[in-house]
Amino acid sequence: MITSRFKIATFSIALSIAAMGFQGCDSLTKTQKGAGIGAAAGGVLGAIIGKKAGNTAVGAIIGGAVGGTAGGFIGKRMDKQAAEIQNTIPNAEVVREGEGIIVKFDSGILFDFDSANLKAQAKDNVKSLANSINEYPNTEIRVIGHTDNKGTESYNLSLSEKRAAAVKAYAVAQGVPSFRLTTLGKGFSEPIADNATDAGRAANRRVEVVITANDQLKKEAAAQAN
């Protein structure tokens, strides 16, 4: 919906403005910047800088943020997990901002063309990610599938849903509790690149795995802050 996208975009711009005041402080870590931005922007931390992820992924991080000192505590946990994921899954792009992590896979890494069956190498990638998820139990995981704009809207929506479900199913098979994972297919409604070019369409064919704090971690963070 255009209205929803506009609200998220407007909110992100406001948070980015708040972040500008901290960008000049090179000595600050992302966690420290996150805590400062949260205090300056109504307790909500950071926006994704640059168009690296879809609005749904960005919204999940913004919507789940607690901000302030508690947000800084969560951010420190996310710093550590993000670094470990990047080291163990070199094929993934890890976007670390605010109080969350987005692990982004190009669909070509995970699936053959027009398929929702995970490739053999893809299973290794998802297994590594599942191991990380299991090591950090106090988080919620959202798996979001995306496509390019080739084909009908309904077909691409279905394909994106099936691909997100395939990633979840394999993660569950590796021991991740099913209740921690939710899936969503967005079809071609949230492009991050120009669908008029081959390179742009390739970038838009992706799966985003969003990691955010659950209620237990937020309570722990609040206790630490106090």
Secondary structure, DSSP 8 states (H G I E B T S, - for coil): -HHHHHHHHHHHHHHHHHHHHHHT-TTS-HHHHHHHHHHHTTT-----SSS-S-HHHHHHHHHH---HHHHHHHHHHHHHHHHHHHHH-TTSEEEEETTEEEEEEEHHHHB-TT--SB-HHHHHHHHHHHHHHHHS-SEEEEEEEE--SSS-HHHHHHHHHHHHHHHHHHHHHTT--GGGEEEEE-TTSS-SS-TTSHHHHHHHSEEEEEEEE-HHHHHHHHHHH-
